Amino acid sequence: MAQAYMTESGVGGPDPEGTGSRFRRLAAAARFGPGAWRRGILLAVCSVLLALVMVFHAEVPNRVGNLGSLLETFLPWLGLALPVLLALGLLRRSATALIALLLPLAVWLNLFSALVTDKAGTGGELTVVTHNVNADNPDPAGTAREIAGSGADVVALQELKQGAVPVYEEGLAAEYPHHAVKGTVGLWSKYPLSSVRGVDIGLGWTRAMRGTVSAPGGPVAVYVAHLPSVRVKLNAGFTAGQRDDSAEALGIAIRDEPQERVVLLGDLNGTMNDRALSPVTSQMRSTQGAAGDGFGFSWPASFPMARIDQIMVRGVEPVASWSLPRTDSDHLPVAASVDF
């Protein structure tokens, strides 16, 4: 006999295709069912391991290929594992996996939620810009025009090729009557500069300098630095030893700086999470962390994945921090405004 079912009108009738059975099967599939706690144990373990890596990232050793620094450079990107684990947990209909996922989610939010909110204010007594212009920049004149149009009071440039320096000087002269170049780094200012000198960061040539900017609110020591590059090599891992030694030398110079107000502008080839930069980061505040809008990734310019171009301060208050439009460099320029 054909199975009867109730129609919307309340009249029973045959159910030739087993409509009621299909509904019951779909409802059963939608429920997690009694095995929801037994399924997805491996996914739950992955979530716990992800949380542990984020919590104890500083304990990952640097002895083998500077693995710890490499992890810390891209630490925020571990958050991409969260939606993957969520999708797999739903696919497996595993309550265990989904509840375990709350642990790395809480850790990630604790580490980085402050960076995804807009903390930028308005105003600021001094606006600064830093930009690694790239030694192989095909249009230094165009890059100079972009920087000159930023409205910044102070500009720091890194990776200046000797032959391109006159091009930058000409392009920035109208907006910045005061400037100095030391080695491959330069400082341009709307306000007078004094006490300009190179800073030895142990490389044998000049990739760091400092100068005193006589801003309307008072003197500010401005450091410009380009720490050595790092590389990821299959046979050597994250090669950052020279960068780490230079960071220590730069940290000593900043520690001994007599000026109360200090601003550091430069390509540090490392993020604020990287423990190797602690000789510098332990003394200064990141404007992006204090007054930025988002992560502010600056490299590579085509698809920014890390903020290695930093503006850091001591003795002044960050008001806002942001990235500028792309130039012909492989880095984005970054800017910040501060109050005295």
PANUNU-190683 format. One record per residue (C-alpha): residue number from 1; residue in one letter; chain; x, y, z. Coordinates in nm, 3 decimals. Example, Ala and Ser with C-alpha at 12.3 -4.5 7.8 and 13.67 -1.06 7.14 Angstrom:
BEGIN
<atom nr="1" rest="a" kette="A" x="1.230" y="-0.450" z="0.780"/>
<atom nr="2" rest="s" kette="A" x="1.367" y="-0.106" z="0.714"/>
// end
This chain:
BEGIN
<atom nr="1" rest="m" kette="A" x="0.000" y="0.000" z="0.000"/>
<atom nr="2" rest="a" kette="A" x="0.135" y="0.348" z="-0.086"/>
<atom nr="3" rest="q" kette="A" x="0.262" y="0.552" z="0.207"/>
<atom nr="4" rest="a" kette="A" x="0.027" y="0.836" z="0.294"/>
<atom nr="5" rest="y" kette="A" x="0.132" y="1.183" z="0.396"/>
<atom nr="6" rest="m" kette="A" x="-0.049" y="1.504" z="0.492"/>
<atom nr="7" rest="t" kette="A" x="-0.064" y="1.782" z="0.237"/>
<atom nr="8" rest="e" kette="A" x="-0.089" y="2.149" z="0.323"/>
<atom nr="9" rest="s" kette="A" x="-0.466" y="2.116" z="0.292"/>
<atom nr="10" rest="g" kette="A" x="-0.464" y="1.834" z="0.544"/>
<atom nr="11" rest="v" kette="A" x="-0.570" y="1.572" z="0.289"/>
<atom nr="12" rest="g" kette="A" x="-0.366" y="1.253" z="0.292"/>
<atom nr="13" rest="g" kette="A" x="-0.226" y="1.108" z="-0.026"/>
<atom nr="14" rest="p" kette="A" x="0.035" y="0.877" z="-0.168"/>
<atom nr="15" rest="d" kette="A" x="0.405" y="0.950" z="-0.118"/>
<atom nr="16" rest="p" kette="A" x="0.550" y="0.779" z="-0.422"/>
<atom nr="17" rest="e" kette="A" x="0.896" y="0.935" z="-0.395"/>
<atom nr="18" rest="g" kette="A" x="0.927" y="0.901" z="-0.019"/>
<atom nr="19" rest="t" kette="A" x="0.920" y="1.277" z="0.041"/>
<atom nr="20" rest="g" kette="A" x="0.882" y="1.235" z="0.413"/>
<atom nr="21" rest="s" kette="A" x="1.173" y="0.995" z="0.425"/>
<atom nr="22" rest="r" kette="A" x="1.395" y="1.239" z="0.236"/>
<atom nr="23" rest="f" kette="A" x="1.305" y="1.516" z="0.479"/>
<atom nr="24" rest="r" kette="A" x="1.393" y="1.293" z="0.770"/>
<atom nr="25" rest="r" kette="A" x="1.726" y="1.200" z="0.612"/>
<atom nr="26" rest="l" kette="A" x="1.810" y="1.565" z="0.547"/>
<atom nr="27" rest="a" kette="A" x="1.718" y="1.660" z="0.904"/>
<atom nr="28" rest="a" kette="A" x="1.936" y="1.380" z="1.035"/>
<atom nr="29" rest="a" kette="A" x="2.226" y="1.494" z="0.819"/>
<atom nr="30" rest="a" kette="A" x="2.188" y="1.850" z="0.944"/>
<atom nr="31" rest="r" kette="A" x="2.216" y="1.735" z="1.305"/>
<atom nr="32" rest="f" kette="A" x="2.557" y="1.659" z="1.449"/>
<atom nr="33" rest="g" kette="A" x="2.426" y="1.334" z="1.590"/>
<atom nr="34" rest="p" kette="A" x="2.555" y="1.118" z="1.876"/>
<atom nr="35" rest="g" kette="A" x="2.903" y="1.085" z="1.719"/>
<atom nr="36" rest="a" kette="A" x="2.965" y="1.462" z="1.714"/>
<atom nr="37" rest="w" kette="A" x="3.196" y="1.441" z="2.016"/>
<atom nr="38" rest="r" kette="A" x="3.393" y="1.144" z="1.881"/>
<atom nr="39" rest="r" kette="A" x="3.452" y="1.286" z="1.534"/>
<atom nr="40" rest="g" kette="A" x="3.715" y="1.550" z="1.454"/>
<atom nr="41" rest="i" kette="A" x="3.965" y="1.465" z="1.728"/>
<atom nr="42" rest="l" kette="A" x="4.255" y="1.532" z="1.488"/>
<atom nr="43" rest="l" kette="A" x="4.107" y="1.873" z="1.398"/>
<atom nr="44" rest="a" kette="A" x="4.077" y="1.956" z="1.767"/>
<atom nr="45" rest="v" kette="A" x="4.443" y="1.863" z="1.819"/>
<atom nr="46" rest="c" kette="A" x="4.540" y="2.091" z="1.529"/>
<atom nr="47" rest="s" kette="A" x="4.349" y="2.378" z="1.691"/>
<atom nr="48" rest="v" kette="A" x="4.525" y="2.326" z="2.022"/>
<atom nr="49" rest="l" kette="A" x="4.866" y="2.310" z="1.851"/>
<atom nr="50" rest="l" kette="A" x="4.789" y="2.630" z="1.658"/>
<atom nr="51" rest="a" kette="A" x="4.700" y="2.807" z="1.982"/>
<atom nr="52" rest="l" kette="A" x="5.018" y="2.684" z="2.150"/>
<atom nr="53" rest="v" kette="A" x="5.236" y="2.805" z="1.861"/>
<atom nr="54" rest="m" kette="A" x="5.082" y="3.153" z="1.883"/>
<atom nr="55" rest="v" kette="A" x="5.106" y="3.171" z="2.263"/>
<atom nr="56" rest="f" kette="A" x="5.461" y="3.040" z="2.283"/>
<atom nr="57" rest="h" kette="A" x="5.603" y="3.180" z="1.959"/>
<atom nr="58" rest="a" kette="A" x="5.886" y="3.340" z="2.155"/>
<atom nr="59" rest="e" kette="A" x="5.994" y="2.992" z="2.265"/>
<atom nr="60" rest="v" kette="A" x="6.041" y="2.863" z="1.910"/>
<atom nr="61" rest="p" kette="A" x="6.422" y="2.849" z="1.887"/>
<atom nr="62" rest="n" kette="A" x="6.630" y="3.057" z="1.650"/>
<atom nr="63" rest="r" kette="A" x="6.923" y="2.818" z="1.668"/>
<atom nr="64" rest="v" kette="A" x="6.807" y="2.628" z="1.360"/>
<atom nr="65" rest="g" kette="A" x="6.764" y="2.859" z="1.063"/>
<atom nr="66" rest="n" kette="A" x="6.623" y="3.144" z="1.274"/>
<atom nr="67" rest="l" kette="A" x="6.292" y="2.960" z="1.266"/>
<atom nr="68" rest="g" kette="A" x="6.152" y="3.167" z="1.552"/>
<atom nr="69" rest="s" kette="A" x="6.211" y="3.498" z="1.374"/>
<atom nr="70" rest="l" kette="A" x="6.066" y="3.360" z="1.052"/>
<atom nr="71" rest="l" kette="A" x="5.752" y="3.252" z="1.236"/>
<atom nr="72" rest="e" kette="A" x="5.720" y="3.589" z="1.410"/>
<atom nr="73" rest="t" kette="A" x="5.758" y="3.778" z="1.081"/>
<atom nr="74" rest="f" kette="A" x="5.437" y="3.623" z="0.948"/>
<atom nr="75" rest="l" kette="A" x="5.267" y="3.549" z="1.281"/>
<atom nr="76" rest="p" kette="A" x="4.936" y="3.728" z="1.202"/>
<atom nr="77" rest="w" kette="A" x="4.890" y="3.508" z="0.897"/>
<atom nr="78" rest="l" kette="A" x="4.842" y="3.204" z="1.119"/>
<atom nr="79" rest="g" kette="A" x="4.488" y="3.337" z="1.152"/>
<atom nr="80" rest="l" kette="A" x="4.419" y="3.206" z="0.801"/>
<atom nr="81" rest="a" kette="A" x="4.412" y="2.857" z="0.951"/>
<atom nr="82" rest="l" kette="A" x="4.103" y="2.948" z="1.154"/>
<atom nr="83" rest="p" kette="A" x="3.845" y="2.953" z="0.870"/>
<atom nr="84" rest="v" kette="A" x="4.002" y="2.635" z="0.729"/>
<atom nr="85" rest="l" kette="A" x="3.961" y="2.456" z="1.060"/>
<atom nr="86" rest="l" kette="A" x="3.608" y="2.594" z="1.091"/>
<atom nr="87" rest="a" kette="A" x="3.510" y="2.463" z="0.747"/>
<atom nr="88" rest="l" kette="A" x="3.660" y="2.121" z="0.819"/>
<atom nr="89" rest="g" kette="A" x="3.486" y="2.106" z="1.157"/>
<atom nr="90" rest="l" kette="A" x="3.149" y="2.180" z="0.996"/>
<atom nr="91" rest="l" kette="A" x="3.217" y="1.929" z="0.720"/>
<atom nr="92" rest="r" kette="A" x="3.294" y="1.663" z="0.979"/>
<atom nr="93" rest="r" kette="A" x="2.998" y="1.778" z="1.191"/>
<atom nr="94" rest="s" kette="A" x="3.230" y="1.766" z="1.491"/>
<atom nr="95" rest="a" kette="A" x="3.131" y="1.949" z="1.806"/>
<atom nr="96" rest="t" kette="A" x="3.474" y="1.866" z="1.952"/>
<atom nr="97" rest="a" kette="A" x="3.658" y="2.035" z="1.664"/>
<atom nr="98" rest="l" kette="A" x="3.437" y="2.344" z="1.672"/>
<atom nr="99" rest="i" kette="A" x="3.470" y="2.396" z="2.046"/>
<atom nr="100" rest="a" kette="A" x="3.846" y="2.342" z="2.031"/>
<atom nr="101" rest="l" kette="A" x="3.864" y="2.610" z="1.759"/>
<atom nr="102" rest="l" kette="A" x="3.758" y="2.870" z="2.016"/>
<atom nr="103" rest="l" kette="A" x="4.102" y="2.839" z="2.178"/>
<atom nr="104" rest="p" kette="A" x="4.320" y="2.960" z="1.884"/>
<atom nr="105" rest="l" kette="A" x="4.052" y="3.215" z="1.795"/>
<atom nr="106" rest="a" kette="A" x="4.076" y="3.365" z="2.144"/>
<atom nr="107" rest="v" kette="A" x="4.457" y="3.367" z="2.127"/>
<atom nr="108" rest="w" kette="A" x="4.464" y="3.533" z="1.785"/>
<atom nr="109" rest="l" kette="A" x="4.218" y="3.800" z="1.896"/>
<atom nr="110" rest="n" kette="A" x="4.423" y="3.863" z="2.209"/>
<atom nr="111" rest="l" kette="A" x="4.738" y="3.913" z="2.002"/>
<atom nr="112" rest="f" kette="A" x="4.605" y="4.106" z="1.706"/>
<atom nr="113" rest="s" kette="A" x="4.255" y="4.243" z="1.765"/>
<atom nr="114" rest="a" kette="A" x="4.403" y="4.581" z="1.860"/>
<atom nr="115" rest="l" kette="A" x="4.565" y="4.602" z="1.516"/>
<atom nr="116" rest="v" kette="A" x="4.246" y="4.543" z="1.320"/>
<atom nr="117" rest="t" kette="A" x="4.061" y="4.835" z="1.481"/>
<atom nr="118" rest="d" kette="A" x="4.100" y="5.198" z="1.378"/>
<atom nr="119" rest="k" kette="A" x="4.288" y="5.387" z="1.649"/>
<atom nr="120" rest="a" kette="A" x="4.390" y="5.681" z="1.434"/>
<atom nr="121" rest="g" kette="A" x="4.317" y="6.031" z="1.559"/>
<atom nr="122" rest="t" kette="A" x="4.330" y="6.363" z="1.380"/>
<atom nr="123" rest="g" kette="A" x="4.582" y="6.642" z="1.380"/>
<atom nr="124" rest="g" kette="A" x="4.936" y="6.598" z="1.505"/>
<atom nr="125" rest="e" kette="A" x="5.219" y="6.849" z="1.545"/>
<atom nr="126" rest="l" kette="A" x="5.465" y="6.663" z="1.322"/>
<atom nr="127" rest="t" kette="A" x="5.402" y="6.433" z="1.025"/>
<atom nr="128" rest="v" kette="A" x="5.674" y="6.197" z="0.910"/>
<atom nr="129" rest="v" kette="A" x="5.715" y="5.958" z="0.617"/>
<atom nr="130" rest="t" kette="A" x="5.959" y="5.675" z="0.559"/>
<atom nr="131" rest="h" kette="A" x="6.013" y="5.497" z="0.229"/>
<atom nr="132" rest="n" kette="A" x="6.254" y="5.239" z="0.095"/>
<atom nr="133" rest="v" kette="A" x="6.266" y="5.373" z="-0.260"/>
<atom nr="134" rest="n" kette="A" x="6.442" y="5.064" z="-0.405"/>
<atom nr="135" rest="a" kette="A" x="6.785" y="5.105" z="-0.561"/>
<atom nr="136" rest="d" kette="A" x="6.644" y="4.974" z="-0.890"/>
<atom nr="137" rest="n" kette="A" x="6.349" y="5.214" z="-0.894"/>
<atom nr="138" rest="p" kette="A" x="6.283" y="5.289" z="-1.264"/>
<atom nr="139" rest="d" kette="A" x="6.127" y="5.630" z="-1.191"/>
<atom nr="140" rest="p" kette="A" x="6.298" y="5.807" z="-0.901"/>
<atom nr="141" rest="a" kette="A" x="6.163" y="6.143" z="-1.019"/>
<atom nr="142" rest="g" kette="A" x="5.807" y="6.012" z="-1.001"/>
<atom nr="143" rest="t" kette="A" x="5.869" y="5.862" z="-0.657"/>
<atom nr="144" rest="a" kette="A" x="6.009" y="6.197" z="-0.539"/>
<atom nr="145" rest="r" kette="A" x="5.694" y="6.374" z="-0.665"/>
<atom nr="146" rest="e" kette="A" x="5.471" y="6.128" z="-0.480"/>
<atom nr="147" rest="i" kette="A" x="5.663" y="6.177" z="-0.155"/>
<atom nr="148" rest="a" kette="A" x="5.673" y="6.556" z="-0.195"/>
<atom nr="149" rest="g" kette="A" x="5.295" y="6.553" z="-0.232"/>
<atom nr="150" rest="s" kette="A" x="5.244" y="6.362" z="0.092"/>
<atom nr="151" rest="g" kette="A" x="5.236" y="6.678" z="0.303"/>
<atom nr="152" rest="a" kette="A" x="5.485" y="6.533" z="0.553"/>
<atom nr="153" rest="d" kette="A" x="5.711" y="6.760" z="0.755"/>
<atom nr="154" rest="v" kette="A" x="5.999" y="6.511" z="0.763"/>
<atom nr="155" rest="v" kette="A" x="6.086" y="6.243" z="0.507"/>
<atom nr="156" rest="a" kette="A" x="6.334" y="5.957" z="0.540"/>
<atom nr="157" rest="l" kette="A" x="6.447" y="5.759" z="0.236"/>
<atom nr="158" rest="q" kette="A" x="6.641" y="5.435" z="0.226"/>
<atom nr="159" rest="e" kette="A" x="6.822" y="5.241" z="-0.047"/>
<atom nr="160" rest="l" kette="A" x="6.936" y="5.554" z="-0.226"/>
<atom nr="161" rest="k" kette="A" x="7.154" y="5.474" z="-0.526"/>
<atom nr="162" rest="q" kette="A" x="7.434" y="5.726" z="-0.559"/>
<atom nr="163" rest="g" kette="A" x="7.340" y="5.821" z="-0.913"/>
<atom nr="164" rest="a" kette="A" x="6.975" y="5.877" z="-0.817"/>
<atom nr="165" rest="v" kette="A" x="7.044" y="6.105" z="-0.518"/>
<atom nr="166" rest="p" kette="A" x="7.046" y="6.426" z="-0.732"/>
<atom nr="167" rest="v" kette="A" x="6.708" y="6.326" z="-0.875"/>
<atom nr="168" rest="y" kette="A" x="6.557" y="6.294" z="-0.527"/>
<atom nr="169" rest="e" kette="A" x="6.724" y="6.616" z="-0.416"/>
<atom nr="170" rest="e" kette="A" x="6.575" y="6.805" z="-0.709"/>
<atom nr="171" rest="g" kette="A" x="6.230" y="6.651" z="-0.668"/>
<atom nr="172" rest="l" kette="A" x="6.210" y="6.724" z="-0.296"/>
<atom nr="173" rest="a" kette="A" x="6.388" y="7.061" z="-0.283"/>
<atom nr="174" rest="a" kette="A" x="6.077" y="7.278" z="-0.314"/>
<atom nr="175" rest="e" kette="A" x="5.899" y="7.118" z="-0.019"/>
<atom nr="176" rest="y" kette="A" x="6.203" y="7.032" z="0.191"/>
<atom nr="177" rest="p" kette="A" x="6.475" y="7.298" z="0.196"/>
<atom nr="178" rest="h" kette="A" x="6.680" y="7.110" z="0.455"/>
<atom nr="179" rest="h" kette="A" x="6.828" y="6.770" z="0.383"/>
<atom nr="180" rest="a" kette="A" x="7.125" y="6.544" z="0.439"/>
<atom nr="181" rest="v" kette="A" x="7.235" y="6.216" z="0.283"/>
<atom nr="182" rest="k" kette="A" x="7.468" y="5.967" z="0.446"/>
<atom nr="183" rest="g" kette="A" x="7.559" y="5.661" z="0.246"/>
<atom nr="184" rest="t" kette="A" x="7.237" y="5.504" z="0.118"/>
<atom nr="185" rest="v" kette="A" x="6.997" y="5.682" z="0.355"/>
<atom nr="186" rest="g" kette="A" x="6.873" y="6.039" z="0.355"/>
<atom nr="187" rest="l" kette="A" x="6.669" y="6.282" z="0.563"/>
<atom nr="188" rest="w" kette="A" x="6.461" y="6.569" z="0.426"/>
<atom nr="189" rest="s" kette="A" x="6.288" y="6.828" z="0.645"/>
<atom nr="190" rest="k" kette="A" x="6.079" y="7.143" z="0.626"/>
<atom nr="191" rest="y" kette="A" x="6.257" y="7.256" z="0.941"/>
<atom nr="192" rest="p" kette="A" x="6.628" y="7.314" z="1.004"/>
<atom nr="193" rest="l" kette="A" x="6.854" y="7.015" z="1.061"/>
<atom nr="194" rest="s" kette="A" x="7.153" y="7.002" z="1.290"/>
<atom nr="195" rest="s" kette="A" x="7.390" y="6.750" z="1.449"/>
<atom nr="196" rest="v" kette="A" x="7.367" y="6.527" z="1.143"/>
<atom nr="197" rest="r" kette="A" x="7.595" y="6.224" z="1.146"/>
<atom nr="198" rest="g" kette="A" x="7.611" y="5.868" z="1.030"/>
<atom nr="199" rest="v" kette="A" x="7.531" y="5.591" z="1.277"/>
<atom nr="200" rest="d" kette="A" x="7.757" y="5.286" z="1.279"/>
<atom nr="201" rest="i" kette="A" x="7.549" y="4.969" z="1.270"/>
<atom nr="202" rest="g" kette="A" x="7.844" y="4.743" z="1.200"/>
<atom nr="203" rest="l" kette="A" x="7.827" y="4.706" z="0.823"/>
<atom nr="204" rest="g" kette="A" x="8.138" y="4.888" z="0.708"/>
<atom nr="205" rest="w" kette="A" x="7.932" y="5.139" z="0.510"/>
<atom nr="206" rest="t" kette="A" x="7.662" y="5.385" z="0.612"/>
<atom nr="207" rest="r" kette="A" x="7.302" y="5.262" z="0.622"/>
<atom nr="208" rest="a" kette="A" x="7.189" y="5.463" z="0.925"/>
<atom nr="209" rest="m" kette="A" x="7.203" y="5.827" z="1.031"/>
<atom nr="210" rest="r" kette="A" x="7.060" y="6.070" z="1.279"/>
<atom nr="211" rest="g" kette="A" x="6.982" y="6.439" z="1.278"/>
<atom nr="212" rest="t" kette="A" x="6.809" y="6.689" z="1.503"/>
<atom nr="213" rest="v" kette="A" x="6.498" y="6.848" z="1.352"/>
<atom nr="214" rest="s" kette="A" x="6.417" y="7.191" z="1.495"/>
<atom nr="215" rest="a" kette="A" x="6.041" y="7.148" z="1.481"/>
<atom nr="216" rest="p" kette="A" x="5.804" y="7.423" z="1.604"/>
<atom nr="217" rest="g" kette="A" x="5.723" y="7.216" z="1.912"/>
<atom nr="218" rest="g" kette="A" x="6.089" y="7.165" z="1.999"/>
<atom nr="219" rest="p" kette="A" x="6.389" y="6.960" z="1.887"/>
<atom nr="220" rest="v" kette="A" x="6.342" y="6.599" z="1.780"/>
<atom nr="221" rest="a" kette="A" x="6.618" y="6.345" z="1.720"/>
<atom nr="222" rest="v" kette="A" x="6.530" y="6.161" z="1.398"/>
<atom nr="223" rest="y" kette="A" x="6.703" y="5.834" z="1.313"/>
<atom nr="224" rest="v" kette="A" x="6.695" y="5.687" z="0.964"/>
<atom nr="225" rest="a" kette="A" x="6.796" y="5.322" z="0.934"/>
<atom nr="226" rest="h" kette="A" x="6.803" y="5.043" z="0.679"/>
<atom nr="227" rest="l" kette="A" x="6.895" y="4.719" z="0.848"/>
<atom nr="228" rest="p" kette="A" x="7.046" y="4.438" z="0.639"/>
<atom nr="229" rest="s" kette="A" x="6.815" y="4.224" z="0.433"/>
<atom nr="230" rest="v" kette="A" x="6.706" y="3.876" z="0.535"/>
<atom nr="231" rest="r" kette="A" x="6.662" y="3.575" z="0.310"/>
<atom nr="232" rest="v" kette="A" x="6.488" y="3.240" z="0.331"/>
<atom nr="233" rest="k" kette="A" x="6.720" y="2.970" z="0.196"/>
<atom nr="234" rest="l" kette="A" x="6.655" y="2.597" z="0.178"/>
<atom nr="235" rest="n" kette="A" x="7.003" y="2.513" z="0.306"/>
<atom nr="236" rest="a" kette="A" x="7.029" y="2.785" z="0.568"/>
<atom nr="237" rest="g" kette="A" x="6.676" y="2.879" z="0.674"/>
<atom nr="238" rest="f" kette="A" x="6.605" y="3.239" z="0.766"/>
<atom nr="239" rest="t" kette="A" x="6.941" y="3.412" z="0.727"/>
<atom nr="240" rest="a" kette="A" x="6.916" y="3.714" z="0.956"/>
<atom nr="241" rest="g" kette="A" x="7.239" y="3.715" z="1.156"/>
<atom nr="242" rest="q" kette="A" x="7.375" y="4.039" z="1.010"/>
<atom nr="243" rest="r" kette="A" x="7.036" y="4.207" z="1.053"/>
<atom nr="244" rest="d" kette="A" x="7.025" y="4.100" z="1.416"/>
<atom nr="245" rest="d" kette="A" x="7.373" y="4.239" z="1.489"/>
<atom nr="246" rest="s" kette="A" x="7.282" y="4.571" z="1.326"/>
<atom nr="247" rest="a" kette="A" x="6.962" y="4.589" z="1.530"/>
<atom nr="248" rest="e" kette="A" x="7.167" y="4.558" z="1.846"/>
<atom nr="249" rest="a" kette="A" x="7.403" y="4.838" z="1.734"/>
<atom nr="250" rest="l" kette="A" x="7.108" y="5.061" z="1.645"/>
<atom nr="251" rest="g" kette="A" x="6.949" y="4.989" z="1.982"/>
<atom nr="252" rest="i" kette="A" x="7.266" y="5.101" z="2.160"/>
<atom nr="253" rest="a" kette="A" x="7.274" y="5.426" z="1.961"/>
<atom nr="254" rest="i" kette="A" x="6.910" y="5.500" z="2.049"/>
<atom nr="255" rest="r" kette="A" x="6.970" y="5.410" z="2.413"/>
<atom nr="256" rest="d" kette="A" x="7.252" y="5.666" z="2.428"/>
<atom nr="257" rest="e" kette="A" x="7.055" y="5.940" z="2.248"/>
<atom nr="258" rest="p" kette="A" x="7.046" y="6.251" z="2.473"/>
<atom nr="259" rest="q" kette="A" x="6.737" y="6.408" z="2.314"/>
<atom nr="260" rest="e" kette="A" x="6.412" y="6.342" z="2.498"/>
<atom nr="261" rest="r" kette="A" x="6.207" y="6.316" z="2.178"/>
<atom nr="262" rest="v" kette="A" x="6.320" y="6.046" z="1.935"/>
<atom nr="263" rest="v" kette="A" x="6.168" y="5.923" z="1.609"/>
<atom nr="264" rest="l" kette="A" x="6.302" y="5.622" z="1.419"/>
<atom nr="265" rest="l" kette="A" x="6.218" y="5.594" z="1.049"/>
<atom nr="266" rest="g" kette="A" x="6.332" y="5.308" z="0.836"/>
<atom nr="267" rest="d" kette="A" x="6.326" y="4.968" z="0.677"/>
<atom nr="268" rest="l" kette="A" x="6.415" y="4.738" z="0.965"/>
<atom nr="269" rest="n" kette="A" x="6.364" y="4.420" z="0.763"/>
<atom nr="270" rest="g" kette="A" x="6.162" y="4.280" z="1.050"/>
<atom nr="271" rest="t" kette="A" x="5.828" y="4.313" z="1.222"/>
<atom nr="272" rest="m" kette="A" x="5.743" y="4.428" z="1.572"/>
<atom nr="273" rest="n" kette="A" x="5.686" y="4.064" z="1.667"/>
<atom nr="274" rest="d" kette="A" x="6.039" y="3.961" z="1.572"/>
<atom nr="275" rest="r" kette="A" x="6.238" y="3.906" z="1.892"/>
<atom nr="276" rest="a" kette="A" x="6.563" y="3.988" z="1.710"/>
<atom nr="277" rest="l" kette="A" x="6.458" y="4.354" z="1.693"/>
<atom nr="278" rest="s" kette="A" x="6.403" y="4.377" z="2.069"/>
<atom nr="279" rest="p" kette="A" x="6.714" y="4.599" z="2.122"/>
<atom nr="280" rest="v" kette="A" x="6.512" y="4.863" z="1.935"/>
<atom nr="281" rest="t" kette="A" x="6.149" y="4.768" z="1.993"/>
<atom nr="282" rest="s" kette="A" x="6.192" y="4.739" z="2.370"/>
<atom nr="283" rest="q" kette="A" x="6.280" y="5.110" z="2.387"/>
<atom nr="284" rest="m" kette="A" x="6.026" y="5.260" z="2.148"/>
<atom nr="285" rest="r" kette="A" x="5.659" y="5.250" z="2.052"/>
<atom nr="286" rest="s" kette="A" x="5.529" y="5.155" z="1.710"/>
<atom nr="287" rest="t" kette="A" x="5.302" y="5.425" z="1.569"/>
<atom nr="288" rest="q" kette="A" x="5.110" y="5.156" z="1.380"/>
<atom nr="289" rest="g" kette="A" x="5.038" y="4.960" z="1.696"/>
<atom nr="290" rest="a" kette="A" x="4.945" y="5.271" z="1.892"/>
<atom nr="291" rest="a" kette="A" x="4.754" y="5.474" z="1.635"/>
<atom nr="292" rest="g" kette="A" x="4.714" y="5.274" z="1.316"/>
<atom nr="293" rest="d" kette="A" x="4.421" y="5.143" z="1.118"/>
<atom nr="294" rest="g" kette="A" x="4.478" y="4.776" z="1.041"/>
<atom nr="295" rest="f" kette="A" x="4.805" y="4.587" z="1.015"/>
<atom nr="296" rest="g" kette="A" x="4.968" y="4.841" z="0.784"/>
<atom nr="297" rest="f" kette="A" x="5.166" y="4.581" z="0.587"/>
<atom nr="298" rest="s" kette="A" x="5.427" y="4.752" z="0.369"/>
<atom nr="299" rest="w" kette="A" x="5.611" y="4.476" z="0.182"/>
<atom nr="300" rest="p" kette="A" x="5.604" y="4.359" z="-0.089"/>
<atom nr="301" rest="a" kette="A" x="5.415" y="4.648" z="-0.245"/>
<atom nr="302" rest="s" kette="A" x="5.240" y="4.424" z="-0.499"/>
<atom nr="303" rest="f" kette="A" x="5.083" y="4.212" z="-0.222"/>
<atom nr="304" rest="p" kette="A" x="5.186" y="4.339" z="0.124"/>
<atom nr="305" rest="m" kette="A" x="5.238" y="4.054" z="0.370"/>
<atom nr="306" rest="a" kette="A" x="5.451" y="4.208" z="0.646"/>
<atom nr="307" rest="r" kette="A" x="5.519" y="4.546" z="0.799"/>
<atom nr="308" rest="i" kette="A" x="5.896" y="4.574" z="0.786"/>
<atom nr="309" rest="d" kette="A" x="5.900" y="4.952" z="0.731"/>
<atom nr="310" rest="q" kette="A" x="5.864" y="5.105" z="1.074"/>
<atom nr="311" rest="i" kette="A" x="5.797" y="5.439" z="1.239"/>
<atom nr="312" rest="m" kette="A" x="5.879" y="5.421" z="1.607"/>
<atom nr="313" rest="v" kette="A" x="5.881" y="5.693" z="1.870"/>
<atom nr="314" rest="r" kette="A" x="5.997" y="5.778" z="2.218"/>
<atom nr="315" rest="g" kette="A" x="5.898" y="6.090" z="2.409"/>
<atom nr="316" rest="v" kette="A" x="5.619" y="6.187" z="2.166"/>
<atom nr="317" rest="e" kette="A" x="5.262" y="6.063" z="2.135"/>
<atom nr="318" rest="p" kette="A" x="5.145" y="5.883" z="1.818"/>
<atom nr="319" rest="v" kette="A" x="4.826" y="6.031" z="1.674"/>
<atom nr="320" rest="a" kette="A" x="4.781" y="5.843" z="1.347"/>
<atom nr="321" rest="s" kette="A" x="4.966" y="5.597" z="1.125"/>
<atom nr="322" rest="w" kette="A" x="4.887" y="5.497" z="0.767"/>
<atom nr="323" rest="s" kette="A" x="5.027" y="5.370" z="0.437"/>
<atom nr="324" rest="l" kette="A" x="5.068" y="5.589" z="0.131"/>
<atom nr="325" rest="p" kette="A" x="4.987" y="5.489" z="-0.230"/>
<atom nr="326" rest="r" kette="A" x="5.232" y="5.266" z="-0.410"/>
<atom nr="327" rest="t" kette="A" x="5.528" y="5.415" z="-0.597"/>
<atom nr="328" rest="d" kette="A" x="5.767" y="5.232" z="-0.832"/>
<atom nr="329" rest="s" kette="A" x="5.939" y="5.079" z="-0.530"/>
<atom nr="330" rest="d" kette="A" x="5.883" y="4.728" z="-0.398"/>
<atom nr="331" rest="h" kette="A" x="5.791" y="4.883" z="-0.060"/>
<atom nr="332" rest="l" kette="A" x="5.496" y="5.101" z="0.031"/>
<atom nr="333" rest="p" kette="A" x="5.571" y="5.438" z="0.193"/>
<atom nr="334" rest="v" kette="A" x="5.434" y="5.467" z="0.545"/>
<atom nr="335" rest="a" kette="A" x="5.346" y="5.779" z="0.739"/>
<atom nr="336" rest="a" kette="A" x="5.259" y="5.887" z="1.091"/>
<atom nr="337" rest="s" kette="A" x="5.169" y="6.200" z="1.281"/>
<atom nr="338" rest="v" kette="A" x="5.271" y="6.267" z="1.640"/>
<atom nr="339" rest="d" kette="A" x="5.205" y="6.515" z="1.917"/>
<atom nr="340" rest="f" kette="A" x="5.470" y="6.650" z="2.149"/>
// end
